[in-house]
Amino acid sequence: MPVTVRSNLIVPEILQEAVRGEFVGVTALLNSGAAAVSATLPESARGGDVLKVPYFGTIGEYEDVAEAVALTPANIVMTSETATVQHSGKAIEITQWAQIAAAYADPYAELARQLRVGFERRMDRALIDAANTTDLVHDVYSATTPRTLNWDVVVDARLRFGDEQEDLALLVVHSKVLGDLLKLKDGDGRPLLVNDLQAEDRVARFAGVPVKVSDRLAPESTNPPRYTSLLLKRNALALWYNGSPEVQADRDILRDTQVAAVHVYWIAHRYSRMPGSTRTGVVKITHN
């Protein structure tokens, strides 16, 4: 007769500690800095709440002061922009837990790692969606003279930032667009898309900017298709989440199995303007 032992059951308190420890290391968008990540969303926040979004990761410009006048201490100030709190979660059944427990020496650590990775993927999707709402657009699409993404197009897109082109953090492209970039070469036949596997982050770069591939940027159904690529500055986006995810466990009496669920509340936001600037930090490039 099968016997249920303690190792076959999820102890929610242990899992919660493992998840909270793992979520301290949450990153977004290749850890490029395009999104300022903060785990300080209030524990009281719930889905549907509308909150003011702070400026994270910046202390602003230097201030000029007269002699004997004290500097003003910098802090993370709230913006006038608001966003709606979202609620995401993941449920784990005992069968999933048993598979992890059988394969890993520390199943709680492995499950927490998988939960963090799944959360990061969901946040990348949300941040790309937020970036795609920008009103700063560089449009080179043509139905008669197709123009794909290339070096000159990216340079012209940078110019949309005017004299604020510093701190470019990420270029997000569709997988088909990545193929177009991989085929570009200089006059000596060297590829323009540099995939420097010797670099610490092992991230491909184009025009000096890290490249992330996401088919979340699906083409528009035009003829020919219209693609979108996104050029982001550092801290153009904000990911704000509660760094102490709630873990709950109960028994599903209809299926006679134990279920554990992890709940996270978060905000993915694009700043309408960067600190000290009149522009947003995202340029949308539309092209063939």
Backbone torsions as a table, in degrees:
resi	resn	phi	psi	omega
1	MET	NA	129.0	-179.3
2	PRO	-61.1	141.4	-179.5
3	VAL	-121.1	130.9	176.4
4	THR	-87.7	120.4	179.1
5	VAL	-109.2	167.7	-175.4
6	ARG	-59.7	-33.5	-178.6
7	SER	-68.6	-16.4	178.8
8	ASN	-86.0	-6.2	-175.2
9	LEU	-111.0	147.2	176.7
10	ILE	-85.2	124.8	173.7
11	VAL	-92.6	106.6	-171.8
12	PRO	-59.3	-34.1	-178.9
13	GLU	-64.9	-40.0	179.1
14	ILE	-69.3	-43.0	180.0
15	LEU	-63.8	-40.1	-179.5
16	GLN	-62.0	-42.5	178.0
17	GLU	-63.6	-40.6	179.2
18	ALA	-65.3	-42.1	-179.3
19	VAL	-65.7	-44.1	-179.0
20	ARG	-63.8	-39.1	176.9
21	GLY	-65.2	-39.5	-178.9
22	GLU	-70.5	-35.3	-176.5
23	PHE	-73.2	-11.0	173.6
24	VAL	-62.6	-29.6	-177.5
25	GLY	-96.7	20.2	-179.8
26	VAL	-62.1	132.6	175.0
27	THR	-124.1	169.6	-179.1
28	ALA	-143.3	145.2	173.5
29	LEU	50.1	58.4	177.6
30	LEU	63.4	18.4	-176.8
31	ASN	56.3	33.6	-174.9
32	SER	-78.1	-18.5	-175.0
33	GLY	92.3	-1.7	177.8
34	ALA	-64.2	-27.7	176.7
35	ALA	-118.9	127.4	173.0
36	ALA	-78.8	122.5	-174.4
37	VAL	-104.9	129.3	178.1
38	SER	-138.0	135.1	179.7
39	ALA	-98.8	26.9	-171.5
40	THR	-103.9	15.0	176.7
41	LEU	-57.9	131.1	-176.7
42	PRO	-54.7	139.8	-179.5
43	GLU	-62.3	-22.3	-179.2
44	SER	-79.6	-11.8	-177.0
45	ALA	-66.7	139.9	178.6
46	ARG	-134.5	160.3	-178.4
47	GLY	-54.4	132.9	-178.9
48	GLY	97.8	-17.4	177.1
49	ASP	-65.1	142.4	176.8
50	VAL	-107.4	120.3	-176.3
51	LEU	-124.2	152.8	169.3
52	LYS	-72.9	137.7	-177.8
53	VAL	-97.4	125.1	178.7
54	PRO	-74.1	164.4	165.9
55	TYR	-85.7	117.2	179.5
56	PHE	-102.2	151.3	168.7
57	GLY	72.7	19.2	177.9
58	THR	-147.3	143.3	176.7
59	ILE	-112.3	5.3	175.3
60	GLY	81.9	-175.3	-178.8
61	GLU	-78.4	165.2	173.8
62	TYR	-67.2	150.4	176.8
63	GLU	-108.9	147.3	177.3
64	ASP	-90.0	132.5	-179.0
65	VAL	-133.1	150.3	175.6
66	ALA	-81.1	165.2	178.4
67	GLU	-58.5	139.7	177.8
68	ALA	69.7	10.3	176.9
69	VAL	-103.6	131.3	-175.3
70	ALA	-76.8	147.4	172.0
71	LEU	-70.1	155.0	176.3
72	THR	-92.4	119.8	-179.9
73	PRO	-58.0	135.2	180.0
74	ALA	-83.1	147.6	174.0
75	ASN	-145.2	172.3	179.0
76	ILE	-83.7	104.2	-174.7
77	VAL	-89.3	153.0	175.8
78	MET	-81.3	141.8	175.0
79	THR	-88.3	175.5	175.0
80	SER	-85.5	-0.7	-177.3
81	GLU	-86.3	144.5	179.9
82	THR	-121.2	159.0	177.1
83	ALA	-150.1	158.7	-177.6
84	THR	-95.4	131.9	178.2
85	VAL	-68.5	134.3	177.8
86	GLN	-108.1	156.1	-177.4
87	HIS	-125.1	122.5	177.1
88	SER	-129.2	158.0	-180.0
89	GLY	-159.7	172.6	178.4
90	LYS	-145.8	132.1	178.7
91	ALA	-106.8	143.3	179.8
92	ILE	-125.8	125.8	176.9
93	GLU	-90.3	165.7	-177.4
94	ILE	-61.5	-31.0	178.9
95	THR	-66.0	-40.7	176.3
96	GLN	-65.0	-41.3	-179.9
97	TRP	-62.8	-42.7	-178.9
98	ALA	-61.4	-38.0	178.8
99	GLN	-64.6	-42.9	179.1
100	ILE	-67.8	-42.7	-178.6
101	ALA	-62.6	-32.1	-179.3
102	ALA	-77.8	-22.3	-172.9
103	ALA	-101.0	-18.2	-173.3
104	TYR	-129.0	142.9	179.6
105	ALA	-64.7	-35.5	178.0
106	ASP	-121.5	85.8	-175.4
107	PRO	-62.9	-30.9	179.6
108	TYR	-65.9	-42.4	178.6
109	ALA	-64.9	-41.2	-179.3
110	GLU	-68.0	-42.8	178.4
111	LEU	-64.0	-40.9	177.9
112	ALA	-62.2	-39.8	178.5
113	ARG	-62.9	-45.6	179.9
114	GLN	-63.7	-37.4	177.7
115	LEU	-65.7	-38.9	177.2
116	ARG	-64.6	-45.9	-179.5
117	VAL	-61.1	-43.2	178.2
118	GLY	-62.5	-38.8	177.6
119	PHE	-65.5	-43.2	180.0
120	GLU	-61.6	-40.1	177.9
121	ARG	-63.8	-41.8	178.2
122	ARG	-64.7	-39.6	-179.6
123	MET	-68.2	-36.4	176.3
124	ASP	-60.3	-43.1	177.2
125	ARG	-59.7	-46.2	-177.7
126	ALA	-65.6	-39.5	-179.7
127	LEU	-68.3	-38.7	177.0
128	ILE	-64.6	-41.2	176.3
129	ASP	-60.8	-41.4	179.4
130	ALA	-65.9	-42.8	179.4
131	ALA	-62.2	-33.9	-176.0
132	ASN	-70.3	-7.8	178.5
133	THR	-86.7	0.7	-176.1
134	THR	-59.4	148.6	176.3
135	ASP	-100.8	6.0	177.0
136	LEU	-95.7	103.5	-168.6
137	VAL	-123.3	137.6	170.9
138	HIS	-118.0	107.0	-172.0
139	ASP	-107.5	114.9	176.0
140	VAL	-119.8	11.6	-178.9
141	TYR	-64.9	140.0	177.5
142	SER	-143.2	132.8	177.8
143	ALA	-79.7	-18.4	-176.7
144	THR	-106.6	-35.5	179.6
145	THR	-124.7	82.1	-174.6
146	PRO	-55.3	139.3	179.0
147	ARG	-135.8	113.7	179.8
148	THR	-87.0	170.8	178.7
149	LEU	-66.4	129.6	178.0
150	ASN	-147.1	-175.0	-175.9
151	TRP	-58.1	-48.8	-176.9
152	ASP	-63.8	-38.0	180.0
153	VAL	-64.0	-41.8	178.6
154	VAL	-65.4	-41.3	178.4
155	VAL	-62.0	-44.5	179.1
156	ASP	-64.5	-34.9	177.4
157	ALA	-65.3	-38.6	177.1
158	ARG	-58.9	-36.0	-177.7
159	LEU	-65.3	-16.2	176.8
160	ARG	-66.5	-18.5	175.7
161	PHE	-83.9	-3.4	-179.9
162	GLY	63.9	-127.4	-178.6
163	ASP	-90.4	17.3	-179.0
164	GLU	-117.6	46.8	-175.5
165	GLN	-88.9	0.7	-179.0
166	GLU	-72.3	161.9	174.9
167	ASP	63.4	40.5	171.6
168	LEU	-71.2	128.1	-170.1
169	ALA	-111.0	-29.8	-170.9
170	LEU	-162.3	144.7	170.8
171	LEU	-120.6	119.7	-179.4
172	VAL	-105.5	126.9	-176.3
173	VAL	-135.2	159.0	173.3
174	HIS	-74.4	157.6	-178.2
175	SER	-62.3	-32.3	176.9
176	LYS	-67.2	-38.6	179.0
177	VAL	-67.4	-36.1	175.2
178	LEU	-57.6	-41.3	177.5
179	GLY	-60.5	-39.9	177.2
180	ASP	-62.2	-41.3	-179.3
181	LEU	-68.0	-36.7	-179.7
182	LEU	-64.1	-24.9	-178.0
183	LYS	-86.2	-9.9	-178.4
184	LEU	-78.2	135.8	-179.4
185	LYS	-137.1	156.7	176.2
186	ASP	-83.8	-174.6	-176.6
187	GLY	-63.1	-19.4	179.1
188	ASP	-99.8	10.0	177.5
189	GLY	82.2	9.9	179.4
190	ARG	-87.2	139.2	-177.6
191	PRO	-65.4	142.8	178.5
192	LEU	-84.4	-26.3	175.0
193	LEU	-86.8	110.9	-174.3
194	VAL	-96.6	116.9	175.7
195	ASN	-104.6	87.0	-173.9
196	ASP	-82.7	91.6	-177.8
197	LEU	-71.0	-11.7	178.1
198	GLN	-85.0	-16.7	179.9
199	ALA	-68.9	154.2	-176.1
200	GLU	-61.8	-38.8	-177.0
201	ASP	-87.4	-11.7	177.6
202	ARG	52.8	43.9	-177.8
203	VAL	-111.8	135.6	177.0
204	ALA	-68.9	148.0	-179.9
205	ARG	-132.2	143.2	175.4
206	PHE	-131.0	127.5	-175.4
207	ALA	55.1	32.6	178.1
208	GLY	81.7	0.8	-175.8
209	VAL	-107.9	131.0	176.5
210	PRO	-57.0	144.1	-176.4
211	VAL	-116.0	129.2	173.2
212	LYS	-115.5	136.7	179.8
213	VAL	-100.5	130.0	177.7
214	SER	-148.5	120.1	175.1
215	ASP	-79.2	6.7	168.8
216	ARG	-62.0	-26.6	177.1
217	LEU	-85.4	66.4	-177.9
218	ALA	-68.7	142.5	-179.4
219	PRO	-69.9	151.3	174.1
220	GLU	-75.0	148.3	-176.7
221	SER	-81.7	62.7	175.3
222	THR	-106.4	176.1	179.1
223	ASN	-127.7	105.7	-1.1
224	PRO	-74.6	167.7	-178.1
225	PRO	-58.9	146.0	177.5
226	ARG	-103.5	121.3	-179.7
227	TYR	-102.0	154.6	176.8
228	THR	-121.2	133.5	170.6
229	SER	-124.0	153.3	-174.9
230	LEU	-123.5	128.5	176.6
231	LEU	-109.2	118.2	-172.4
232	LEU	-118.1	140.0	172.2
233	LYS	-88.3	164.8	177.9
234	ARG	-62.6	134.8	178.8
235	ASN	62.5	25.6	175.7
236	ALA	-69.8	-24.5	-178.0
237	LEU	-121.1	164.0	175.5
238	ALA	-131.6	131.8	170.3
239	LEU	-113.7	116.1	-175.7
240	TRP	-122.8	117.5	-176.6
241	TYR	-140.5	162.4	177.5
242	ASN	-82.4	119.7	-174.1
243	GLY	-77.4	3.3	177.7
244	SER	-123.4	73.1	-178.2
245	PRO	-56.5	144.5	-178.8
246	GLU	-88.8	130.1	177.8
247	VAL	-112.7	126.4	178.6
248	GLN	-125.1	148.0	178.4
249	ALA	-135.8	143.4	179.1
250	ASP	-157.9	176.4	179.4
251	ARG	-109.1	128.6	176.2
252	ASP	-82.5	102.5	-174.4
253	ILE	-70.7	-21.9	179.3
254	LEU	-76.4	-32.1	-179.3
255	ARG	-108.0	-2.0	178.5
256	ASP	52.9	53.5	178.5
257	THR	-147.6	156.3	177.7
258	GLN	-85.9	141.0	179.2
259	VAL	-129.2	133.7	172.4
260	ALA	-115.9	142.1	-179.0
261	ALA	-132.7	139.8	177.4
262	VAL	-113.4	130.9	-178.2
263	HIS	-119.3	132.7	178.4
264	VAL	-130.0	138.0	176.3
265	TYR	-112.4	137.3	-169.7
266	TRP	-155.2	164.1	173.0
267	ILE	-134.1	130.6	171.2
268	ALA	-115.9	118.4	-167.5
269	HIS	-136.1	140.6	171.1
270	ARG	-102.9	124.7	177.0
271	TYR	-68.1	133.2	179.5
272	SER	-70.2	-22.5	172.1
273	ARG	-150.8	149.3	178.1
274	MET	-79.7	154.5	178.0
275	PRO	-55.8	129.4	-179.9
276	GLY	74.0	14.1	-177.1
277	SER	-131.7	163.8	175.0
278	THR	-102.8	1.7	-175.5
279	ARG	-115.9	156.3	170.4
280	THR	-75.6	170.3	-176.8
281	GLY	-102.3	18.5	-178.0
282	VAL	-132.6	129.7	171.6
283	VAL	-109.5	127.2	174.7
284	LYS	-93.0	123.9	179.2
285	ILE	-105.4	119.5	175.9
286	THR	-107.6	132.1	-171.7
287	HIS	-157.4	175.4	178.8
288	ASN	-80.4	NA	NA
